[in-house]
């Protein structure tokens, strides 16, 4: 049997910014991330409802714009970050809208083969499933893949009247 090397040009790769929320490893396509910046204290805002505080924890100024800071910790049932000074914001965009995603740690960029994206397993908590596009198995880890659209949809779905 002949073995022929696979040309990397035949593989459709996706580059993910890998980050942790609590001890869970997530990834989001690098094309959705404008920048990763160190934590800065968000300015408080008026909340139209108490429930929205679970997601939107304030606003920050980013390149002259005011953008919301989204924390998924409460939604996912994760403990809040103890030392915010060691955390980061992933500045994420969806179309013309940008927001800042509060993360515990940025792990780096992970390149994955798009054809290896798996459906979200039934064993994943329903709290987390709402924000997921799928999962990648990388070495000994699972990367739970999200998108700005999935995050917006989860916020809208949970708090729309």
Rosetta constraint file for C-alpha pairs under 8 A:
AtomPair CA 6 CA 10 HARMONIC 7.42 0.50
AtomPair CA 7 CA 11 HARMONIC 7.45 0.50
AtomPair CA 11 CA 113 HARMONIC 6.58 0.50
AtomPair CA 12 CA 113 HARMONIC 5.91 0.50
AtomPair CA 12 CA 114 HARMONIC 5.80 0.50
AtomPair CA 12 CA 115 HARMONIC 7.34 0.50
AtomPair CA 13 CA 111 HARMONIC 6.47 0.50
AtomPair CA 13 CA 112 HARMONIC 5.51 0.50
AtomPair CA 13 CA 113 HARMONIC 4.56 0.50
AtomPair CA 13 CA 114 HARMONIC 5.50 0.50
AtomPair CA 14 CA 29 HARMONIC 6.90 0.50
AtomPair CA 14 CA 111 HARMONIC 5.73 0.50
AtomPair CA 14 CA 112 HARMONIC 5.33 0.50
AtomPair CA 14 CA 113 HARMONIC 6.24 0.50
AtomPair CA 14 CA 114 HARMONIC 5.90 0.50
AtomPair CA 15 CA 29 HARMONIC 5.82 0.50
AtomPair CA 15 CA 30 HARMONIC 5.84 0.50
AtomPair CA 15 CA 109 HARMONIC 6.39 0.50
AtomPair CA 15 CA 110 HARMONIC 5.63 0.50
AtomPair CA 15 CA 111 HARMONIC 4.46 0.50
AtomPair CA 15 CA 112 HARMONIC 6.34 0.50
AtomPair CA 16 CA 27 HARMONIC 5.29 0.50
AtomPair CA 16 CA 28 HARMONIC 5.08 0.50
AtomPair CA 16 CA 29 HARMONIC 4.40 0.50
AtomPair CA 16 CA 30 HARMONIC 5.28 0.50
AtomPair CA 16 CA 109 HARMONIC 5.44 0.50
AtomPair CA 16 CA 110 HARMONIC 5.16 0.50
AtomPair CA 16 CA 111 HARMONIC 6.31 0.50
AtomPair CA 16 CA 112 HARMONIC 7.63 0.50
AtomPair CA 17 CA 27 HARMONIC 5.34 0.50
AtomPair CA 17 CA 28 HARMONIC 5.39 0.50
AtomPair CA 17 CA 29 HARMONIC 6.20 0.50
AtomPair CA 17 CA 30 HARMONIC 5.59 0.50
AtomPair CA 17 CA 33 HARMONIC 7.91 0.50
AtomPair CA 17 CA 106 HARMONIC 7.53 0.50
AtomPair CA 17 CA 107 HARMONIC 7.54 0.50
AtomPair CA 17 CA 108 HARMONIC 5.76 0.50
AtomPair CA 17 CA 109 HARMONIC 4.63 0.50
AtomPair CA 17 CA 110 HARMONIC 6.46 0.50
AtomPair CA 18 CA 25 HARMONIC 6.74 0.50
AtomPair CA 18 CA 26 HARMONIC 5.61 0.50
AtomPair CA 18 CA 27 HARMONIC 4.38 0.50
AtomPair CA 18 CA 28 HARMONIC 6.82 0.50
AtomPair CA 18 CA 106 HARMONIC 6.13 0.50
AtomPair CA 18 CA 107 HARMONIC 5.23 0.50
AtomPair CA 18 CA 108 HARMONIC 5.36 0.50
AtomPair CA 18 CA 109 HARMONIC 5.86 0.50
AtomPair CA 18 CA 110 HARMONIC 6.51 0.50
AtomPair CA 18 CA 143 HARMONIC 7.61 0.50
AtomPair CA 19 CA 25 HARMONIC 5.76 0.50
AtomPair CA 19 CA 26 HARMONIC 5.33 0.50
AtomPair CA 19 CA 27 HARMONIC 6.19 0.50
AtomPair CA 19 CA 103 HARMONIC 6.65 0.50
AtomPair CA 19 CA 104 HARMONIC 7.35 0.50
AtomPair CA 19 CA 105 HARMONIC 5.54 0.50
AtomPair CA 19 CA 106 HARMONIC 4.29 0.50
AtomPair CA 19 CA 107 HARMONIC 5.15 0.50
AtomPair CA 19 CA 108 HARMONIC 7.21 0.50
AtomPair CA 20 CA 24 HARMONIC 5.38 0.50
AtomPair CA 20 CA 25 HARMONIC 4.67 0.50
AtomPair CA 20 CA 26 HARMONIC 5.93 0.50
AtomPair CA 20 CA 103 HARMONIC 6.13 0.50
AtomPair CA 20 CA 104 HARMONIC 5.53 0.50
AtomPair CA 20 CA 105 HARMONIC 5.23 0.50
AtomPair CA 20 CA 106 HARMONIC 6.51 0.50
AtomPair CA 20 CA 107 HARMONIC 7.28 0.50
AtomPair CA 21 CA 25 HARMONIC 6.74 0.50
AtomPair CA 21 CA 26 HARMONIC 7.30 0.50
AtomPair CA 21 CA 72 HARMONIC 7.84 0.50
AtomPair CA 21 CA 73 HARMONIC 6.81 0.50
AtomPair CA 21 CA 78 HARMONIC 7.63 0.50
AtomPair CA 21 CA 103 HARMONIC 5.51 0.50
AtomPair CA 21 CA 104 HARMONIC 5.45 0.50
AtomPair CA 21 CA 105 HARMONIC 7.39 0.50
AtomPair CA 22 CA 73 HARMONIC 7.54 0.50
AtomPair CA 22 CA 78 HARMONIC 6.14 0.50
AtomPair CA 22 CA 79 HARMONIC 6.82 0.50
AtomPair CA 22 CA 80 HARMONIC 7.95 0.50
AtomPair CA 22 CA 81 HARMONIC 7.54 0.50
AtomPair CA 22 CA 104 HARMONIC 6.39 0.50
AtomPair CA 25 CA 141 HARMONIC 7.99 0.50
AtomPair CA 25 CA 142 HARMONIC 6.90 0.50
AtomPair CA 25 CA 143 HARMONIC 5.36 0.50
AtomPair CA 25 CA 144 HARMONIC 6.33 0.50
AtomPair CA 26 CA 143 HARMONIC 5.10 0.50
AtomPair CA 26 CA 144 HARMONIC 4.54 0.50
AtomPair CA 26 CA 145 HARMONIC 5.70 0.50
AtomPair CA 26 CA 146 HARMONIC 7.13 0.50
AtomPair CA 27 CA 143 HARMONIC 5.98 0.50
AtomPair CA 27 CA 144 HARMONIC 5.99 0.50
AtomPair CA 27 CA 145 HARMONIC 4.76 0.50
AtomPair CA 27 CA 146 HARMONIC 6.27 0.50
AtomPair CA 28 CA 32 HARMONIC 7.03 0.50
AtomPair CA 28 CA 33 HARMONIC 7.67 0.50
AtomPair CA 28 CA 145 HARMONIC 5.83 0.50
AtomPair CA 28 CA 146 HARMONIC 5.44 0.50
AtomPair CA 28 CA 147 HARMONIC 5.83 0.50
AtomPair CA 29 CA 33 HARMONIC 7.07 0.50
AtomPair CA 29 CA 147 HARMONIC 7.26 0.50
AtomPair CA 30 CA 34 HARMONIC 7.95 0.50
AtomPair CA 30 CA 109 HARMONIC 7.90 0.50
AtomPair CA 32 CA 92 HARMONIC 5.55 0.50
AtomPair CA 32 CA 93 HARMONIC 5.54 0.50
AtomPair CA 32 CA 94 HARMONIC 7.00 0.50
AtomPair CA 32 CA 147 HARMONIC 7.58 0.50
AtomPair CA 32 CA 148 HARMONIC 7.25 0.50
AtomPair CA 33 CA 90 HARMONIC 6.53 0.50
AtomPair CA 33 CA 91 HARMONIC 5.70 0.50
AtomPair CA 33 CA 92 HARMONIC 4.46 0.50
AtomPair CA 33 CA 93 HARMONIC 6.41 0.50
AtomPair CA 34 CA 90 HARMONIC 7.64 0.50
AtomPair CA 34 CA 91 HARMONIC 5.43 0.50
AtomPair CA 34 CA 92 HARMONIC 5.78 0.50
AtomPair CA 34 CA 93 HARMONIC 6.92 0.50
AtomPair CA 35 CA 90 HARMONIC 6.10 0.50
AtomPair CA 35 CA 91 HARMONIC 5.26 0.50
AtomPair CA 35 CA 92 HARMONIC 7.51 0.50
AtomPair CA 36 CA 88 HARMONIC 6.82 0.50
AtomPair CA 36 CA 89 HARMONIC 5.71 0.50
AtomPair CA 36 CA 90 HARMONIC 4.55 0.50
AtomPair CA 36 CA 91 HARMONIC 6.02 0.50
AtomPair CA 37 CA 88 HARMONIC 5.73 0.50
AtomPair CA 37 CA 89 HARMONIC 5.31 0.50
AtomPair CA 37 CA 90 HARMONIC 6.60 0.50
AtomPair CA 37 CA 91 HARMONIC 7.64 0.50
AtomPair CA 38 CA 85 HARMONIC 7.74 0.50
AtomPair CA 38 CA 86 HARMONIC 7.65 0.50
AtomPair CA 38 CA 87 HARMONIC 6.53 0.50
AtomPair CA 38 CA 88 HARMONIC 4.59 0.50
AtomPair CA 38 CA 89 HARMONIC 6.18 0.50
AtomPair CA 39 CA 84 HARMONIC 6.72 0.50
AtomPair CA 39 CA 85 HARMONIC 5.95 0.50
AtomPair CA 39 CA 86 HARMONIC 7.18 0.50
AtomPair CA 39 CA 87 HARMONIC 5.54 0.50
AtomPair CA 39 CA 88 HARMONIC 4.72 0.50
AtomPair CA 39 CA 89 HARMONIC 5.89 0.50
AtomPair CA 39 CA 102 HARMONIC 7.93 0.50
AtomPair CA 40 CA 60 HARMONIC 7.72 0.50
AtomPair CA 40 CA 85 HARMONIC 7.62 0.50
AtomPair CA 41 CA 60 HARMONIC 7.68 0.50
AtomPair CA 42 CA 57 HARMONIC 7.30 0.50
AtomPair CA 42 CA 58 HARMONIC 5.05 0.50
AtomPair CA 42 CA 59 HARMONIC 5.06 0.50
AtomPair CA 42 CA 60 HARMONIC 5.18 0.50
AtomPair CA 42 CA 69 HARMONIC 7.16 0.50
AtomPair CA 43 CA 58 HARMONIC 5.30 0.50
AtomPair CA 43 CA 59 HARMONIC 5.22 0.50
AtomPair CA 43 CA 60 HARMONIC 6.23 0.50
AtomPair CA 44 CA 57 HARMONIC 7.28 0.50
AtomPair CA 44 CA 58 HARMONIC 4.75 0.50
AtomPair CA 44 CA 59 HARMONIC 6.68 0.50
AtomPair CA 45 CA 58 HARMONIC 5.57 0.50
AtomPair CA 45 CA 59 HARMONIC 7.07 0.50
AtomPair CA 47 CA 52 HARMONIC 6.78 0.50
AtomPair CA 47 CA 53 HARMONIC 6.88 0.50
AtomPair CA 48 CA 52 HARMONIC 7.41 0.50
AtomPair CA 49 CA 53 HARMONIC 7.50 0.50
AtomPair CA 50 CA 54 HARMONIC 7.91 0.50
AtomPair CA 51 CA 55 HARMONIC 7.99 0.50
AtomPair CA 51 CA 159 HARMONIC 7.19 0.50
AtomPair CA 52 CA 56 HARMONIC 6.05 0.50
AtomPair CA 52 CA 159 HARMONIC 7.14 0.50
AtomPair CA 53 CA 57 HARMONIC 5.81 0.50
AtomPair CA 54 CA 71 HARMONIC 7.20 0.50
AtomPair CA 54 CA 72 HARMONIC 7.46 0.50
AtomPair CA 54 CA 74 HARMONIC 5.69 0.50
AtomPair CA 54 CA 75 HARMONIC 6.50 0.50
AtomPair CA 55 CA 69 HARMONIC 7.98 0.50
AtomPair CA 55 CA 70 HARMONIC 5.19 0.50
AtomPair CA 55 CA 71 HARMONIC 5.10 0.50
AtomPair CA 55 CA 72 HARMONIC 5.92 0.50
AtomPair CA 55 CA 74 HARMONIC 7.39 0.50
AtomPair CA 55 CA 75 HARMONIC 7.15 0.50
AtomPair CA 55 CA 155 HARMONIC 7.25 0.50
AtomPair CA 56 CA 68 HARMONIC 6.39 0.50
AtomPair CA 56 CA 69 HARMONIC 5.57 0.50
AtomPair CA 56 CA 70 HARMONIC 4.71 0.50
AtomPair CA 56 CA 71 HARMONIC 6.37 0.50
AtomPair CA 57 CA 68 HARMONIC 7.62 0.50
AtomPair CA 57 CA 69 HARMONIC 5.72 0.50
AtomPair CA 57 CA 70 HARMONIC 6.26 0.50
AtomPair CA 57 CA 71 HARMONIC 6.67 0.50
AtomPair CA 58 CA 68 HARMONIC 5.93 0.50
AtomPair CA 58 CA 69 HARMONIC 5.44 0.50
AtomPair CA 58 CA 70 HARMONIC 7.90 0.50
AtomPair CA 59 CA 66 HARMONIC 6.34 0.50
AtomPair CA 59 CA 67 HARMONIC 5.39 0.50
AtomPair CA 59 CA 68 HARMONIC 4.29 0.50
AtomPair CA 59 CA 69 HARMONIC 5.27 0.50
AtomPair CA 60 CA 66 HARMONIC 5.66 0.50
AtomPair CA 60 CA 67 HARMONIC 5.61 0.50
AtomPair CA 60 CA 68 HARMONIC 6.52 0.50
AtomPair CA 60 CA 69 HARMONIC 6.86 0.50
AtomPair CA 61 CA 65 HARMONIC 5.48 0.50
AtomPair CA 61 CA 66 HARMONIC 4.57 0.50
AtomPair CA 61 CA 67 HARMONIC 6.35 0.50
AtomPair CA 62 CA 66 HARMONIC 6.20 0.50
AtomPair CA 62 CA 67 HARMONIC 6.82 0.50
AtomPair CA 67 CA 98 HARMONIC 6.42 0.50
AtomPair CA 67 CA 99 HARMONIC 5.27 0.50
AtomPair CA 67 CA 100 HARMONIC 6.78 0.50
AtomPair CA 68 CA 98 HARMONIC 7.95 0.50
AtomPair CA 68 CA 99 HARMONIC 5.21 0.50
AtomPair CA 68 CA 100 HARMONIC 6.11 0.50
AtomPair CA 69 CA 99 HARMONIC 6.09 0.50
AtomPair CA 69 CA 100 HARMONIC 4.64 0.50
AtomPair CA 69 CA 101 HARMONIC 5.94 0.50
AtomPair CA 69 CA 102 HARMONIC 6.73 0.50
AtomPair CA 70 CA 99 HARMONIC 6.97 0.50
AtomPair CA 70 CA 100 HARMONIC 5.90 0.50
AtomPair CA 70 CA 101 HARMONIC 4.90 0.50
AtomPair CA 70 CA 102 HARMONIC 6.07 0.50
AtomPair CA 71 CA 101 HARMONIC 6.11 0.50
AtomPair CA 71 CA 102 HARMONIC 5.21 0.50
AtomPair CA 71 CA 103 HARMONIC 7.64 0.50
AtomPair CA 72 CA 76 HARMONIC 6.03 0.50
AtomPair CA 72 CA 101 HARMONIC 7.99 0.50
AtomPair CA 72 CA 102 HARMONIC 7.68 0.50
AtomPair CA 73 CA 77 HARMONIC 6.08 0.50
AtomPair CA 73 CA 78 HARMONIC 4.76 0.50
AtomPair CA 73 CA 79 HARMONIC 6.33 0.50
AtomPair CA 73 CA 80 HARMONIC 6.01 0.50
AtomPair CA 74 CA 78 HARMONIC 5.85 0.50
AtomPair CA 74 CA 79 HARMONIC 7.15 0.50
AtomPair CA 74 CA 80 HARMONIC 7.20 0.50
AtomPair CA 75 CA 127 HARMONIC 6.60 0.50
AtomPair CA 75 CA 128 HARMONIC 7.95 0.50
AtomPair CA 76 CA 127 HARMONIC 5.33 0.50
AtomPair CA 76 CA 128 HARMONIC 5.65 0.50
AtomPair CA 77 CA 127 HARMONIC 7.48 0.50
AtomPair CA 81 CA 87 HARMONIC 7.81 0.50
AtomPair CA 81 CA 104 HARMONIC 6.65 0.50
AtomPair CA 83 CA 87 HARMONIC 7.26 0.50
AtomPair CA 84 CA 104 HARMONIC 7.93 0.50
AtomPair CA 86 CA 104 HARMONIC 7.34 0.50
AtomPair CA 86 CA 105 HARMONIC 7.73 0.50
AtomPair CA 87 CA 102 HARMONIC 7.26 0.50
AtomPair CA 87 CA 103 HARMONIC 5.95 0.50
AtomPair CA 87 CA 104 HARMONIC 4.72 0.50
AtomPair CA 87 CA 105 HARMONIC 5.82 0.50
AtomPair CA 88 CA 102 HARMONIC 5.98 0.50
AtomPair CA 88 CA 103 HARMONIC 5.41 0.50
AtomPair CA 88 CA 104 HARMONIC 6.43 0.50
AtomPair CA 88 CA 105 HARMONIC 6.46 0.50
AtomPair CA 88 CA 106 HARMONIC 7.15 0.50
AtomPair CA 89 CA 100 HARMONIC 5.57 0.50
AtomPair CA 89 CA 101 HARMONIC 5.29 0.50
AtomPair CA 89 CA 102 HARMONIC 4.78 0.50
AtomPair CA 89 CA 103 HARMONIC 6.12 0.50
AtomPair CA 90 CA 100 HARMONIC 5.55 0.50
AtomPair CA 90 CA 101 HARMONIC 5.06 0.50
AtomPair CA 90 CA 102 HARMONIC 6.68 0.50
AtomPair CA 90 CA 103 HARMONIC 7.26 0.50
AtomPair CA 91 CA 98 HARMONIC 6.88 0.50
AtomPair CA 91 CA 99 HARMONIC 5.83 0.50
AtomPair CA 91 CA 100 HARMONIC 4.46 0.50
AtomPair CA 91 CA 101 HARMONIC 6.34 0.50
AtomPair CA 92 CA 98 HARMONIC 5.53 0.50
AtomPair CA 92 CA 99 HARMONIC 5.46 0.50
AtomPair CA 92 CA 100 HARMONIC 6.01 0.50
AtomPair CA 92 CA 101 HARMONIC 6.99 0.50
AtomPair CA 92 CA 148 HARMONIC 6.89 0.50
AtomPair CA 93 CA 97 HARMONIC 5.59 0.50
AtomPair CA 93 CA 98 HARMONIC 4.12 0.50
AtomPair CA 93 CA 99 HARMONIC 6.36 0.50
AtomPair CA 93 CA 148 HARMONIC 6.69 0.50
AtomPair CA 94 CA 98 HARMONIC 6.25 0.50
AtomPair CA 94 CA 148 HARMONIC 5.79 0.50
AtomPair CA 94 CA 149 HARMONIC 6.76 0.50
AtomPair CA 112 CA 116 HARMONIC 7.60 0.50
AtomPair CA 112 CA 136 HARMONIC 7.60 0.50
AtomPair CA 112 CA 138 HARMONIC 7.97 0.50
AtomPair CA 113 CA 117 HARMONIC 7.57 0.50
AtomPair CA 116 CA 136 HARMONIC 6.47 0.50
AtomPair CA 116 CA 137 HARMONIC 7.95 0.50
AtomPair CA 117 CA 134 HARMONIC 6.16 0.50
AtomPair CA 117 CA 135 HARMONIC 5.71 0.50
AtomPair CA 117 CA 136 HARMONIC 5.28 0.50
AtomPair CA 118 CA 134 HARMONIC 5.51 0.50
AtomPair CA 118 CA 135 HARMONIC 5.21 0.50
AtomPair CA 118 CA 136 HARMONIC 6.25 0.50
AtomPair CA 119 CA 133 HARMONIC 7.65 0.50
AtomPair CA 119 CA 134 HARMONIC 4.88 0.50
AtomPair CA 119 CA 135 HARMONIC 6.40 0.50
AtomPair CA 120 CA 124 HARMONIC 7.01 0.50
AtomPair CA 120 CA 129 HARMONIC 6.94 0.50
AtomPair CA 120 CA 132 HARMONIC 7.22 0.50
AtomPair CA 120 CA 133 HARMONIC 7.42 0.50
AtomPair CA 120 CA 134 HARMONIC 4.91 0.50
AtomPair CA 120 CA 135 HARMONIC 6.05 0.50
AtomPair CA 124 CA 128 HARMONIC 6.82 0.50
AtomPair CA 124 CA 129 HARMONIC 6.54 0.50
AtomPair CA 125 CA 129 HARMONIC 6.30 0.50
AtomPair CA 126 CA 130 HARMONIC 6.72 0.50
AtomPair CA 128 CA 132 HARMONIC 6.86 0.50
AtomPair CA 130 CA 150 HARMONIC 7.02 0.50
AtomPair CA 130 CA 151 HARMONIC 7.88 0.50
AtomPair CA 130 CA 154 HARMONIC 5.75 0.50
AtomPair CA 131 CA 146 HARMONIC 5.84 0.50
AtomPair CA 131 CA 147 HARMONIC 7.49 0.50
AtomPair CA 131 CA 150 HARMONIC 4.79 0.50
AtomPair CA 131 CA 151 HARMONIC 5.22 0.50
AtomPair CA 131 CA 153 HARMONIC 7.71 0.50
AtomPair CA 131 CA 154 HARMONIC 6.04 0.50
AtomPair CA 132 CA 144 HARMONIC 6.63 0.50
AtomPair CA 132 CA 145 HARMONIC 5.61 0.50
AtomPair CA 132 CA 146 HARMONIC 4.62 0.50
AtomPair CA 132 CA 147 HARMONIC 7.31 0.50
AtomPair CA 132 CA 150 HARMONIC 6.44 0.50
AtomPair CA 133 CA 144 HARMONIC 7.87 0.50
AtomPair CA 133 CA 145 HARMONIC 5.52 0.50
AtomPair CA 133 CA 146 HARMONIC 5.29 0.50
AtomPair CA 133 CA 147 HARMONIC 6.88 0.50
AtomPair CA 133 CA 150 HARMONIC 7.16 0.50
AtomPair CA 134 CA 144 HARMONIC 6.31 0.50
AtomPair CA 134 CA 145 HARMONIC 5.37 0.50
AtomPair CA 134 CA 146 HARMONIC 7.36 0.50
AtomPair CA 135 CA 142 HARMONIC 6.56 0.50
AtomPair CA 135 CA 143 HARMONIC 5.57 0.50
AtomPair CA 135 CA 144 HARMONIC 4.67 0.50
AtomPair CA 135 CA 145 HARMONIC 5.47 0.50
AtomPair CA 136 CA 142 HARMONIC 5.78 0.50
AtomPair CA 136 CA 143 HARMONIC 5.20 0.50
AtomPair CA 136 CA 144 HARMONIC 6.76 0.50
AtomPair CA 136 CA 145 HARMONIC 7.41 0.50
AtomPair CA 137 CA 141 HARMONIC 5.92 0.50
AtomPair CA 137 CA 142 HARMONIC 4.73 0.50
AtomPair CA 137 CA 143 HARMONIC 6.41 0.50
AtomPair CA 138 CA 142 HARMONIC 6.11 0.50
AtomPair CA 138 CA 143 HARMONIC 7.09 0.50
AtomPair CA 146 CA 150 HARMONIC 6.34 0.50
AtomPair CA 146 CA 151 HARMONIC 7.26 0.50
AtomPair CA 147 CA 151 HARMONIC 6.40 0.50
AtomPair CA 148 CA 152 HARMONIC 6.14 0.50
AtomPair CA 149 CA 153 HARMONIC 5.98 0.50
AtomPair CA 150 CA 154 HARMONIC 6.16 0.50
AtomPair CA 151 CA 155 HARMONIC 6.37 0.50
AtomPair CA 152 CA 156 HARMONIC 6.07 0.50
AtomPair CA 153 CA 157 HARMONIC 5.79 0.50
AtomPair CA 154 CA 158 HARMONIC 6.05 0.50
AtomPair CA 155 CA 159 HARMONIC 6.26 0.50
AtomPair CA 156 CA 160 HARMONIC 5.50 0.50
